């Protein structure tokens, strides 16, 4: 493959990631609505740990497990922010 | 604001600080390194008492970001 071809493939994957991130975010918003209805806290450290553990366990590389955790930390941070907006409103 | 956790800080210590901040409406960005965890606090952190955060178990350093005028 040429560099241009590889970059085209990366662009295609980035677009797919964007779609998936937003699909995931939509689900996080639904969780926020449910938590608001049930008066549950936004922060659920046990759930967050389960996500990191599961993603590390399923990871086959070439990203190492620490990199996977760092990436999912950001995903979880942003999902939590969305949930918070849904449950208590933005500042 | 950046909160640098001690190498010896356990997950419970991190959870306590994160819960404290999230309960008060702040967004956080955690970055886990090989040796250190850094918690970035997003929002108007002026209302956060620095000394209180520093007193939480497991906190090594609290760095307040200078306000840009």
Backbone of each chain as nested JSON, in Angstrom:
{
  "chains": [
    {"id": "A", "residues": [
      {"number": 1, "name": "UNK", "atoms": {"N": [0.84, -1.203, 0.0], "CA": [0.0, 0.0, 0.0], "C": [0.875, 1.254, 0.0]}},
      {"number": 2, "name": "UNK", "atoms": {"N": [0.412, 2.276, -0.672], "CA": [1.131, 3.554, -0.651], "C": [0.694, 4.355, 0.585]}},
      {"number": 3, "name": "UNK", "atoms": {"N": [1.451, 5.41, 0.872], "CA": [1.076, 6.278, 2.006], "C": [-0.32, 6.858, 1.796]}},
      {"number": 4, "name": "UNK", "atoms": {"N": [-0.59, 7.299, 0.576], "CA": [-1.912, 7.883, 0.303], "C": [-3.027, 6.87, 0.529]}},
      {"number": 5, "name": "UNK", "atoms": {"N": [-2.783, 5.652, 0.112], "CA": [-3.804, 4.603, 0.297], "C": [-4.01, 4.31, 1.788]}},
      {"number": 6, "name": "UNK", "atoms": {"N": [-2.903, 4.273, 2.52], "CA": [-3.012, 4.02, 3.973], "C": [-3.768, 5.164, 4.646]}},
      {"number": 7, "name": "UNK", "atoms": {"N": [-3.456, 6.393, 4.236], "CA": [-4.142, 7.548, 4.829], "C": [-5.628, 7.553, 4.495]}},
      {"number": 8, "name": "UNK", "atoms": {"N": [-5.945, 7.122, 3.302], "CA": [-7.37, 7.017, 2.931], "C": [-8.076, 6.026, 3.845]}},
      {"number": 9, "name": "UNK", "atoms": {"N": [-7.386, 4.935, 4.132], "CA": [-7.965, 3.915, 5.009], "C": [-8.106, 4.467, 6.439]}},
      {"number": 10, "name": "UNK", "atoms": {"N": [-7.096, 5.221, 6.887], "CA": [-7.177, 5.843, 8.213], "C": [-8.35, 6.829, 8.255]}},
      {"number": 11, "name": "UNK", "atoms": {"N": [-8.513, 7.617, 7.201], "CA": [-9.637, 8.568, 7.148], "C": [-10.979, 7.828, 7.231]}},
      {"number": 12, "name": "UNK", "atoms": {"N": [-11.042, 6.705, 6.534], "CA": [-12.286, 5.922, 6.537], "C": [-12.564, 5.404, 7.949]}},
      {"number": 13, "name": "UNK", "atoms": {"N": [-11.515, 4.915, 8.605], "CA": [-11.681, 4.407, 9.967], "C": [-12.024, 5.534, 10.95]}},
      {"number": 14, "name": "UNK", "atoms": {"N": [-11.417, 6.707, 10.757], "CA": [-11.739, 7.853, 11.631], "C": [-13.222, 8.218, 11.527]}},
      {"number": 15, "name": "UNK", "atoms": {"N": [-13.738, 8.183, 10.303], "CA": [-15.157, 8.483, 10.109], "C": [-16.028, 7.435, 10.81]}},
      {"number": 16, "name": "UNK", "atoms": {"N": [-15.581, 6.205, 10.742], "CA": [-16.319, 5.128, 11.406], "C": [-16.258, 5.298, 12.927]}},
      {"number": 17, "name": "UNK", "atoms": {"N": [-15.062, 5.672, 13.427], "CA": [-14.921, 5.919, 14.867], "C": [-15.834, 7.056, 15.304]}},
      {"number": 18, "name": "UNK", "atoms": {"N": [-15.896, 8.105, 14.493], "CA": [-16.753, 9.248, 14.815], "C": [-18.206, 8.804, 14.949]}},
      {"number": 19, "name": "UNK", "atoms": {"N": [-18.65, 7.978, 14.011], "CA": [-20.027, 7.483, 14.057], "C": [-20.241, 6.645, 15.325]}},
      {"number": 20, "name": "UNK", "atoms": {"N": [-19.269, 5.797, 15.625], "CA": [-19.4, 4.912, 16.791], "C": [-19.353, 5.711, 18.089]}},
      {"number": 21, "name": "UNK", "atoms": {"N": [-18.45, 6.696, 18.166], "CA": [-18.38, 7.545, 19.377], "C": [-19.733, 8.213, 19.635]}},
      {"number": 22, "name": "UNK", "atoms": {"N": [-20.341, 8.724, 18.565], "CA": [-21.613, 9.419, 18.748], "C": [-22.757, 8.457, 19.062]}},
      {"number": 23, "name": "UNK", "atoms": {"N": [-22.681, 7.263, 18.503], "CA": [-23.687, 6.242, 18.83], "C": [-23.571, 5.889, 20.313]}},
      {"number": 24, "name": "UNK", "atoms": {"N": [-22.327, 5.735, 20.774], "CA": [-22.092, 5.438, 22.192], "C": [-22.583, 6.596, 23.071]}},
      {"number": 25, "name": "UNK", "atoms": {"N": [-22.3, 7.832, 22.616], "CA": [-22.709, 9.012, 23.381], "C": [-24.233, 9.091, 23.5]}},
      {"number": 26, "name": "UNK", "atoms": {"N": [-24.927, 8.713, 22.433], "CA": [-26.396, 8.717, 22.478], "C": [-26.906, 7.771, 23.563]}},
      {"number": 27, "name": "UNK", "atoms": {"N": [-26.23, 6.636, 23.694], "CA": [-26.621, 5.679, 24.733], "C": [-26.311, 6.233, 26.125]}},
      {"number": 28, "name": "UNK", "atoms": {"N": [-25.174, 6.936, 26.231], "CA": [-24.816, 7.549, 27.522], "C": [-25.873, 8.574, 27.926]}},
      {"number": 29, "name": "UNK", "atoms": {"N": [-26.386, 9.319, 26.945], "CA": [-27.444, 10.286, 27.244], "C": [-28.688, 9.584, 27.786]}},
      {"number": 30, "name": "UNK", "atoms": {"N": [-29.003, 8.435, 27.191], "CA": [-30.167, 7.672, 27.685], "C": [-29.932, 7.216, 29.121]}},
      {"number": 31, "name": "UNK", "atoms": {"N": [-28.687, 6.783, 29.39], "CA": [-28.345, 6.374, 30.768], "C": [-28.54, 7.566, 31.715]}},
      {"number": 32, "name": "UNK", "atoms": {"N": [-28.105, 8.746, 31.251], "CA": [-28.256, 9.955, 32.063], "C": [-29.707, 10.217, 32.4]}},
      {"number": 33, "name": "UNK", "atoms": {"N": [-30.586, 10.037, 31.417], "CA": [-32.017, 10.254, 31.652], "C": [-32.551, 9.272, 32.691]}},
      {"number": 34, "name": "UNK", "atoms": {"N": [-32.128, 8.012, 32.544], "CA": [-32.605, 6.986, 33.482], "C": [-32.089, 7.269, 34.885]}},
      {"number": 35, "name": "UNK", "atoms": {"N": [-30.796, 7.648, 34.981], "CA": [-30.22, 7.954, 36.294], "C": [-30.954, 9.127, 36.944]}},
      {"number": 36, "name": "UNK", "atoms": {"N": [-31.298, 10.114, 36.103], "CA": [-32.025, 11.264, 36.646], "C": [-33.36, 10.823, 37.228]}},
      {"number": 37, "name": "UNK", "atoms": {"N": [-34.045, 9.952, 36.479], "CA": [-35.355, 9.456, 36.928], "C": [-35.265, 8.667, 38.218]}},
      {"number": 38, "name": "UNK", "atoms": {"N": [-34.16, 7.953, 38.369], "CA": [-33.998, 7.099, 39.551], "C": [-33.175, 7.78, 40.643]}},
      {"number": 39, "name": "UNK", "atoms": {"N": [-32.746, 9.019, 40.358], "CA": [-31.918, 9.787, 41.302], "C": [-30.624, 9.033, 41.649]}},
      {"number": 40, "name": "UNK", "atoms": {"N": [-29.99, 8.485, 40.609], "CA": [-28.733, 7.754, 40.8], "C": [-27.556, 8.686, 40.504]}},
      {"number": 41, "name": "UNK", "atoms": {"N": [-26.411, 8.441, 41.142], "CA": [-25.25, 9.306, 40.891], "C": [-24.679, 9.089, 39.488]}},
      {"number": 42, "name": "UNK", "atoms": {"N": [-24.131, 10.176, 38.919], "CA": [-23.506, 10.087, 37.602], "C": [-22.258, 9.205, 37.664]}},
      {"number": 43, "name": "UNK", "atoms": {"N": [-21.487, 9.379, 38.719], "CA": [-20.202, 8.676, 38.822], "C": [-20.404, 7.276, 39.371]}},
      {"number": 44, "name": "UNK", "atoms": {"N": [-19.993, 6.299, 38.572], "CA": [-20.125, 4.899, 38.958], "C": [-18.762, 4.237, 38.751]}},
      {"number": 45, "name": "UNK", "atoms": {"N": [-17.865, 4.39, 39.75], "CA": [-16.491, 3.918, 39.552], "C": [-16.39, 2.426, 39.252]}},
      {"number": 46, "name": "UNK", "atoms": {"N": [-17.272, 1.622, 39.832], "CA": [-17.208, 0.172, 39.582], "C": [-17.499, -0.131, 38.118]}},
      {"number": 47, "name": "UNK", "atoms": {"N": [-18.49, 0.562, 37.569], "CA": [-18.833, 0.38, 36.147], "C": [-17.664, 0.821, 35.252]}},
      {"number": 48, "name": "UNK", "atoms": {"N": [-17.046, 1.948, 35.601], "CA": [-15.931, 2.441, 34.796], "C": [-14.777, 1.441, 34.823]}},
      {"number": 49, "name": "UNK", "atoms": {"N": [-14.509, 0.88, 35.995], "CA": [-13.417, -0.102, 36.103], "C": [-13.712, -1.344, 35.269]}},
      {"number": 50, "name": "UNK", "atoms": {"N": [-14.988, -1.745, 35.264], "CA": [-15.353, -2.925, 34.476], "C": [-15.087, -2.683, 32.99]}},
      {"number": 51, "name": "UNK", "atoms": {"N": [-15.359, -1.465, 32.542], "CA": [-15.108, -1.143, 31.132], "C": [-13.611, -1.264, 30.82]}},
      {"number": 52, "name": "UNK", "atoms": {"N": [-12.78, -0.658, 31.674], "CA": [-11.332, -0.694, 31.418], "C": [-10.803, -2.128, 31.472]}},
      {"number": 53, "name": "UNK", "atoms": {"N": [-11.28, -2.882, 32.44], "CA": [-10.814, -4.266, 32.583], "C": [-11.221, -5.107, 31.382]}},
      {"number": 54, "name": "UNK", "atoms": {"N": [-12.465, -4.921, 30.954], "CA": [-12.962, -5.717, 29.824], "C": [-12.224, -5.353, 28.537]}},
      {"number": 55, "name": "UNK", "atoms": {"N": [-12.006, -4.065, 28.315], "CA": [-11.329, -3.638, 27.095], "C": [-9.869, -4.105, 27.074]}},
      {"number": 56, "name": "UNK", "atoms": {"N": [-9.223, -4.079, 28.246], "CA": [-7.852, -4.59, 28.32], "C": [-7.817, -6.079, 28.03]}},
      {"number": 57, "name": "UNK", "atoms": {"N": [-8.8, -6.794, 28.579], "CA": [-8.834, -8.247, 28.388], "C": [-9.085, -8.617, 26.93]}},
      {"number": 58, "name": "UNK", "atoms": {"N": [-9.878, -7.799, 26.242], "CA": [-10.207, -8.103, 24.838], "C": [-9.16, -7.567, 23.872]}},
      {"number": 59, "name": "UNK", "atoms": {"N": [-8.232, -6.767, 24.394], "CA": [-7.262, -6.115, 23.521], "C": [-6.283, -7.128, 22.913]}},
      {"number": 60, "name": "UNK", "atoms": {"N": [-6.127, -7.028, 21.605], "CA": [-5.167, -7.907, 20.921], "C": [-4.024, -7.112, 20.283]}},
      {"number": 61, "name": "UNK", "atoms": {"N": [-3.955, -5.803, 20.556], "CA": [-2.858, -4.988, 20.051], "C": [-3.049, -4.582, 18.597]}},
      {"number": 62, "name": "UNK", "atoms": {"N": [-2.132, -3.797, 18.068], "CA": [-0.808, -3.478, 18.619], "C": [-0.804, -2.434, 19.741]}},
      {"number": 63, "name": "UNK", "atoms": {"N": [-1.933, -1.764, 20.015], "CA": [-1.954, -0.879, 21.181], "C": [-1.825, -1.721, 22.445]}},
      {"number": 64, "name": "UNK", "atoms": {"N": [-0.96, -1.276, 23.385], "CA": [-0.85, -2.051, 24.623], "C": [-2.025, -1.708, 25.559]}},
      {"number": 65, "name": "UNK", "atoms": {"N": [-2.152, -2.491, 26.618], "CA": [-3.314, -2.346, 27.499], "C": [-3.382, -0.964, 28.15]}},
      {"number": 66, "name": "UNK", "atoms": {"N": [-2.208, -0.406, 28.481], "CA": [-2.217, 0.926, 29.098], "C": [-2.749, 1.972, 28.127]}},
      {"number": 67, "name": "UNK", "atoms": {"N": [-2.388, 1.819, 26.867], "CA": [-2.89, 2.753, 25.849], "C": [-4.404, 2.609, 25.709]}},
      {"number": 68, "name": "UNK", "atoms": {"N": [-4.868, 1.369, 25.749], "CA": [-6.315, 1.135, 25.655], "C": [-7.037, 1.786, 26.825]}},
      {"number": 69, "name": "UNK", "atoms": {"N": [-6.473, 1.637, 28.03], "CA": [-7.099, 2.258, 29.207], "C": [-7.119, 3.779, 29.038]}},
      {"number": 70, "name": "UNK", "atoms": {"N": [-6.01, 4.349, 28.587], "CA": [-5.97, 5.812, 28.411], "C": [-7.032, 6.27, 27.405]}},
      {"number": 71, "name": "UNK", "atoms": {"N": [-7.168, 5.539, 26.311], "CA": [-8.175, 5.914, 25.311], "C": [-9.585, 5.825, 25.892]}},
      {"number": 72, "name": "UNK", "atoms": {"N": [-9.857, 4.733, 26.593], "CA": [-11.21, 4.568, 27.142], "C": [-11.473, 5.501, 28.324]}},
      {"number": 73, "name": "UNK", "atoms": {"N": [-10.399, 5.921, 29.008], "CA": [-10.595, 6.943, 30.044], "C": [-11.203, 8.199, 29.423]}},
      {"number": 74, "name": "UNK", "atoms": {"N": [-10.716, 8.568, 28.267], "CA": [-11.267, 9.766, 27.619], "C": [-12.711, 9.544, 27.173]}},
      {"number": 75, "name": "UNK", "atoms": {"N": [-12.966, 8.358, 26.639], "CA": [-14.33, 8.036, 26.193], "C": [-15.285, 8.09, 27.393]}},
      {"number": 76, "name": "UNK", "atoms": {"N": [-14.852, 7.494, 28.495], "CA": [-15.692, 7.466, 29.701], "C": [-15.85, 8.877, 30.277]}},
      {"number": 77, "name": "UNK", "atoms": {"N": [-14.749, 9.651, 30.277], "CA": [-14.833, 11.038, 30.768], "C": [-15.916, 11.813, 30.014]}},
      {"number": 78, "name": "UNK", "atoms": {"N": [-15.914, 11.678, 28.703], "CA": [-16.874, 12.442, 27.892], "C": [-18.292, 11.905, 28.057]}},
      {"number": 79, "name": "UNK", "atoms": {"N": [-18.42, 10.597, 28.2], "CA": [-19.756, 10.017, 28.429], "C": [-20.322, 10.497, 29.752]}},
      {"number": 80, "name": "UNK", "atoms": {"N": [-19.462, 10.538, 30.77], "CA": [-19.893, 10.994, 32.098], "C": [-20.332, 12.458, 32.029]}},
      {"number": 81, "name": "UNK", "atoms": {"N": [-19.587, 13.249, 31.246], "CA": [-19.947, 14.66, 31.099], "C": [-21.346, 14.795, 30.487]}},
      {"number": 82, "name": "UNK", "atoms": {"N": [-21.611, 13.998, 29.472], "CA": [-22.929, 14.024, 28.843], "C": [-24.016, 13.613, 29.836]}},
      {"number": 83, "name": "UNK", "atoms": {"N": [-23.737, 12.563, 30.594], "CA": [-24.706, 12.101, 31.593], "C": [-24.971, 13.192, 32.617]}},
      {"number": 84, "name": "UNK", "atoms": {"N": [-23.896, 13.891, 33.012], "CA": [-24.053, 14.94, 34.024], "C": [-24.928, 16.07, 33.498]}},
      {"number": 85, "name": "UNK", "atoms": {"N": [-24.69, 16.434, 32.22], "CA": [-25.513, 17.483, 31.618], "C": [-26.981, 17.062, 31.654]}},
      {"number": 86, "name": "UNK", "atoms": {"N": [-27.205, 15.795, 31.384], "CA": [-28.574, 15.281, 31.345], "C": [-29.196, 15.254, 32.728]}},
      {"number": 87, "name": "UNK", "atoms": {"N": [-28.384, 14.955, 33.736], "CA": [-28.959, 14.766, 35.064], "C": [-29.041, 16.058, 35.869]}},
      {"number": 88, "name": "UNK", "atoms": {"N": [-28.026, 16.917, 35.749], "CA": [-28.039, 18.129, 36.578], "C": [-27.945, 19.413, 35.769]}},
      {"number": 89, "name": "UNK", "atoms": {"N": [-27.786, 19.321, 34.455], "CA": [-27.673, 20.514, 33.632], "C": [-26.24, 20.981, 33.536]}},
      {"number": 90, "name": "UNK", "atoms": {"N": [-25.935, 21.68, 32.449], "CA": [-24.568, 22.162, 32.236], "C": [-24.357, 23.444, 33.028]}},
      {"number": 91, "name": "UNK", "atoms": {"N": [-23.069, 23.75, 33.23], "CA": [-22.725, 24.972, 33.955], "C": [-22.432, 26.094, 32.983]}}
    ]},
    {"id": "B", "residues": [
      {"number": 1, "name": "UNK", "atoms": {"N": [-7.344, 22.983, 36.923], "CA": [-6.639, 22.421, 38.075], "C": [-6.186, 21.008, 37.745]}},
      {"number": 2, "name": "UNK", "atoms": {"N": [-4.959, 20.713, 38.165], "CA": [-4.441, 19.362, 37.984], "C": [-4.184, 18.751, 39.356]}},
      {"number": 3, "name": "UNK", "atoms": {"N": [-4.61, 17.527, 39.521], "CA": [-4.375, 16.824, 40.776], "C": [-3.466, 15.638, 40.471]}},
      {"number": 4, "name": "UNK", "atoms": {"N": [-2.281, 15.671, 41.028], "CA": [-1.322, 14.587, 40.804], "C": [-1.399, 13.635, 41.991]}},
      {"number": 5, "name": "UNK", "atoms": {"N": [-1.684, 12.376, 41.682], "CA": [-1.818, 11.39, 42.748], "C": [-0.461, 10.745, 43.057]}},
      {"number": 6, "name": "UNK", "atoms": {"N": [-0.307, 10.331, 44.308], "CA": [0.923, 9.619, 44.685], "C": [0.971, 8.258, 44.008]}},
      {"number": 7, "name": "UNK", "atoms": {"N": [2.197, 7.768, 43.823], "CA": [2.363, 6.428, 43.241], "C": [1.652, 5.376, 44.081]}},
      {"number": 8, "name": "UNK", "atoms": {"N": [1.61, 5.639, 45.39], "CA": [1.039, 4.655, 46.309], "C": [-0.477, 4.791, 46.467]}},
      {"number": 9, "name": "UNK", "atoms": {"N": [-1.054, 5.817, 45.829], "CA": [-2.5, 6.036, 45.997], "C": [-3.285, 4.879, 45.383]}},
      {"number": 10, "name": "UNK", "atoms": {"N": [-4.216, 4.349, 46.138], "CA": [-5.001, 3.24, 45.584], "C": [-6.229, 3.785, 44.839]}},
      {"number": 11, "name": "UNK", "atoms": {"N": [-6.942, 2.879, 44.2], "CA": [-8.091, 3.298, 43.386], "C": [-9.177, 3.942, 44.236]}},
      {"number": 12, "name": "UNK", "atoms": {"N": [-9.282, 3.493, 45.489], "CA": [-10.284, 4.07, 46.367], "C": [-10.037, 5.555, 46.598]}},
      {"number": 13, "name": "UNK", "atoms": {"N": [-8.757, 5.92, 46.726], "CA": [-8.402, 7.332, 46.927], "C": [-8.781, 8.153, 45.698]}},
      {"number": 14, "name": "UNK", "atoms": {"N": [-8.51, 7.595, 44.533], "CA": [-8.892, 8.283, 43.292], "C": [-10.411, 8.446, 43.212]}},
      {"number": 15, "name": "UNK", "atoms": {"N": [-11.106, 7.365, 43.522], "CA": [-12.572, 7.386, 43.431], "C": [-13.158, 8.46, 44.354]}},
      {"number": 16, "name": "UNK", "atoms": {"N": [-12.565, 8.594, 45.55], "CA": [-13.083, 9.559, 46.524], "C": [-12.974, 10.989, 45.98]}},
      {"number": 17, "name": "UNK", "atoms": {"N": [-11.808, 11.302, 45.429], "CA": [-11.608, 12.66, 44.896], "C": [-12.501, 12.891, 43.681]}},
      {"number": 18, "name": "UNK", "atoms": {"N": [-12.56, 11.898, 42.807], "CA": [-13.378, 12.045, 41.598], "C": [-14.849, 12.242, 41.973]}},
      {"number": 19, "name": "UNK", "atoms": {"N": [-15.315, 11.471, 42.926], "CA": [-16.716, 11.603, 43.351], "C": [-16.959, 12.994, 43.937]}},
      {"number": 20, "name": "UNK", "atoms": {"N": [-15.999, 13.478, 44.737], "CA": [-16.126, 14.814, 45.346], "C": [-16.295, 15.87, 44.255]}},
      {"number": 21, "name": "UNK", "atoms": {"N": [-15.461, 15.779, 43.218], "CA": [-15.483, 16.783, 42.155], "C": [-16.732, 16.652, 41.284]}},
      {"number": 22, "name": "UNK", "atoms": {"N": [-17.062, 15.427, 40.921], "CA": [-18.217, 15.213, 40.036], "C": [-19.513, 15.622, 40.742]}},
      {"number": 23, "name": "UNK", "atoms": {"N": [-19.594, 15.309, 42.033], "CA": [-20.778, 15.709, 42.817], "C": [-20.966, 17.217, 42.817]}},
      {"number": 24, "name": "UNK", "atoms": {"N": [-19.852, 17.944, 42.669], "CA": [-19.93, 19.408, 42.681], "C": [-20.013, 20.001, 41.28]}},
      {"number": 25, "name": "UNK", "atoms": {"N": [-20.256, 19.133, 40.308], "CA": [-20.538, 19.619, 38.961], "C": [-19.329, 19.84, 38.079]}},
      {"number": 26, "name": "UNK", "atoms": {"N": [-18.176, 19.322, 38.496], "CA": [-16.984, 19.492, 37.661], "C": [-16.803, 18.278, 36.755]}},
      {"number": 27, "name": "UNK", "atoms": {"N": [-16.279, 18.553, 35.57], "CA": [-15.881, 17.457, 34.689], "C": [-14.43, 17.139, 34.979]}},
      {"number": 28, "name": "UNK", "atoms": {"N": [-14.087, 15.872, 34.844], "CA": [-12.702, 15.489, 35.088], "C": [-12.171, 14.685, 33.919]}},
      {"number": 29, "name": "UNK", "atoms": {"N": [-10.9, 14.818, 33.679], "CA": [-10.202, 14.002, 32.689], "C": [-9.067, 13.296, 33.413]}},
      {"number": 30, "name": "UNK", "atoms": {"N": [-9.201, 11.998, 33.506], "CA": [-8.16, 11.23, 34.177], "C": [-7.148, 10.741, 33.159]}},
      {"number": 31, "name": "UNK", "atoms": {"N": [-5.882, 10.818, 33.522], "CA": [-4.837, 10.272, 32.663], "C": [-3.967, 9.342, 33.498]}},
      {"number": 32, "name": "UNK", "atoms": {"N": [-4.004, 8.073, 33.142], "CA": [-3.27, 7.076, 33.905], "C": [-1.955, 6.772, 33.221]}},
      {"number": 33, "name": "UNK", "atoms": {"N": [-0.862, 7.122, 33.864], "CA": [0.444, 6.796, 33.337], "C": [0.974, 5.531, 33.978]}},
      {"number": 34, "name": "UNK", "atoms": {"N": [2.189, 5.167, 33.619], "CA": [2.773, 3.95, 34.176], "C": [2.967, 4.1, 35.68]}},
      {"number": 35, "name": "UNK", "atoms": {"N": [3.313, 5.305, 36.134], "CA": [3.597, 5.517, 37.55], "C": [2.639, 6.463, 38.252]}},
      {"number": 36, "name": "UNK", "atoms": {"N": [2.014, 7.311, 37.487], "CA": [1.209, 8.356, 38.106], "C": [-0.177, 8.442, 37.484]}},
      {"number": 37, "name": "UNK", "atoms": {"N": [-1.117, 8.868, 38.299], "CA": [-2.44, 9.231, 37.789], "C": [-2.591, 10.73, 37.967]}},
      {"number": 38, "name": "UNK", "atoms": {"N": [-2.986, 11.388, 36.891], "CA": [-3.246, 12.821, 36.962], "C": [-4.721, 13.047, 36.653]}},
      {"number": 39, "name": "UNK", "atoms": {"N": [-5.377, 13.808, 37.521], "CA": [-6.79, 14.128, 37.321], "C": [-6.879, 15.596, 36.924]}},
      {"number": 40, "name": "UNK", "atoms": {"N": [-7.323, 15.832, 35.725], "CA": [-7.536, 17.205, 35.262], "C": [-8.96, 17.619, 35.582]}},
      {"number": 41, "name": "UNK", "atoms": {"N": [-9.114, 18.766, 36.214], "CA": [-10.451, 19.243, 36.588], "C": [-10.85, 20.355, 35.624]}},
      {"number": 42, "name": "UNK", "atoms": {"N": [-11.99, 20.177, 34.989], "CA": [-12.465, 21.122, 33.992], "C": [-13.602, 21.941, 34.585]}},
      {"number": 43, "name": "UNK", "atoms": {"N": [-13.579, 23.235, 34.358], "CA": [-14.642, 24.098, 34.862], "C": [-14.048, 25.236, 35.668]}},
      {"number": 44, "name": "UNK", "atoms": {"N": [-14.912, 26.014, 36.269], "CA": [-14.458, 27.144, 37.068], "C": [-14.022, 26.624, 38.436]}},
      {"number": 45, "name": "UNK", "atoms": {"N": [-12.738, 26.359, 38.539], "CA": [-12.233, 25.671, 39.735], "C": [-11.889, 26.632, 40.875]}},
      {"number": 46, "name": "UNK", "atoms": {"N": [-12.195, 27.909, 40.682], "CA": [-11.844, 28.878, 41.737], "C": [-12.542, 28.567, 43.054]}},
      {"number": 47, "name": "UNK", "atoms": {"N": [-13.72, 27.929, 42.925], "CA": [-14.482, 27.642, 44.14], "C": [-13.957, 26.399, 44.868]}},
      {"number": 48, "name": "UNK", "atoms": {"N": [-13.02, 25.689, 44.24], "CA": [-12.513, 24.481, 44.885], "C": [-11.397, 24.869, 45.861]}},
      {"number": 49, "name": "UNK", "atoms": {"N": [-11.565, 24.554, 47.138], "CA": [-10.49, 24.873, 48.086], "C": [-9.288, 23.955, 47.869]}},
      {"number": 50, "name": "UNK", "atoms": {"N": [-8.194, 24.578, 47.452], "CA": [-6.987, 23.819, 47.113], "C": [-6.513, 22.969, 48.299]}},
      {"number": 51, "name": "UNK", "atoms": {"N": [-6.577, 23.559, 49.49], "CA": [-6.09, 22.863, 50.677], "C": [-6.923, 21.611, 50.964]}},
      {"number": 52, "name": "UNK", "atoms": {"N": [-8.222, 21.711, 50.662], "CA": [-9.09, 20.554, 50.907], "C": [-8.724, 19.398, 49.978]}},
      {"number": 53, "name": "UNK", "atoms": {"N": [-8.472, 19.744, 48.709], "CA": [-8.087, 18.701, 47.745], "C": [-6.747, 18.087, 48.145]}},
      {"number": 54, "name": "UNK", "atoms": {"N": [-5.826, 18.96, 48.551], "CA": [-4.49, 18.474, 48.92], "C": [-4.545, 17.552, 50.135]}},
      {"number": 55, "name": "UNK", "atoms": {"N": [-5.588, 17.728, 50.949], "CA": [-5.689, 16.932, 52.169], "C": [-6.301, 15.549, 51.935]}},
      {"number": 56, "name": "UNK", "atoms": {"N": [-6.845, 15.331, 50.733], "CA": [-7.401, 13.999, 50.445], "C": [-6.271, 12.969, 50.454]}},
      {"number": 57, "name": "UNK", "atoms": {"N": [-6.541, 11.762, 50.939], "CA": [-5.502, 10.721, 50.932], "C": [-5.032, 10.442, 49.501]}},
      {"number": 58, "name": "UNK", "atoms": {"N": [-3.737, 10.292, 49.354], "CA": [-3.197, 9.894, 48.052], "C": [-2.819, 11.04, 47.141]}},
      {"number": 59, "name": "UNK", "atoms": {"N": [-3.108, 12.276, 47.564], "CA": [-2.784, 13.42, 46.697], "C": [-1.34, 13.857, 46.929]}},
      {"number": 60, "name": "UNK", "atoms": {"N": [-0.584, 13.944, 45.85], "CA": [0.802, 14.408, 45.942], "C": [0.881, 15.915, 45.741]}},
      {"number": 61, "name": "UNK", "atoms": {"N": [0.149, 16.408, 44.741], "CA": [0.291, 17.819, 44.388], "C": [-0.989, 18.332, 43.739]}},
      {"number": 62, "name": "UNK", "atoms": {"N": [-1.326, 19.555, 44.051], "CA": [-2.446, 20.219, 43.395], "C": [-1.897, 21.421, 42.648]}},
      {"number": 63, "name": "UNK", "atoms": {"N": [-2.156, 21.468, 41.363], "CA": [-1.623, 22.56, 40.545], "C": [-2.782, 23.371, 40.004]}},
      {"number": 64, "name": "UNK", "atoms": {"N": [-2.827, 24.631, 40.416], "CA": [-3.882, 25.502, 39.904], "C": [-3.383, 26.187, 38.638]}},
      {"number": 65, "name": "UNK", "atoms": {"N": [-4.171, 26.182, 37.608], "CA": [-3.767, 26.79, 36.347], "C": [-4.04, 28.296, 36.425]}},
      {"number": 66, "name": "UNK", "atoms": {"N": [-3.029, 29.073, 36.08], "CA": [-3.169, 30.527, 36.156], "C": [-4.258, 31.004, 35.204]}},
      {"number": 67, "name": "UNK", "atoms": {"N": [-5.028, 31.995, 35.67], "CA": [-6.111, 32.534, 34.856], "C": [-5.534, 33.428, 33.769]}},
      {"number": 68, "name": "UNK", "atoms": {"N": [-6.033, 33.273, 32.565], "CA": [-5.546, 34.096, 31.458], "C": [-6.38, 35.362, 31.406]}},
      {"number": 69, "name": "UNK", "atoms": {"N": [-5.755, 36.504, 31.438], "CA": [-6.505, 37.772, 31.441], "C": [-6.532, 38.357, 30.036]}}
    ]}
  ]
}
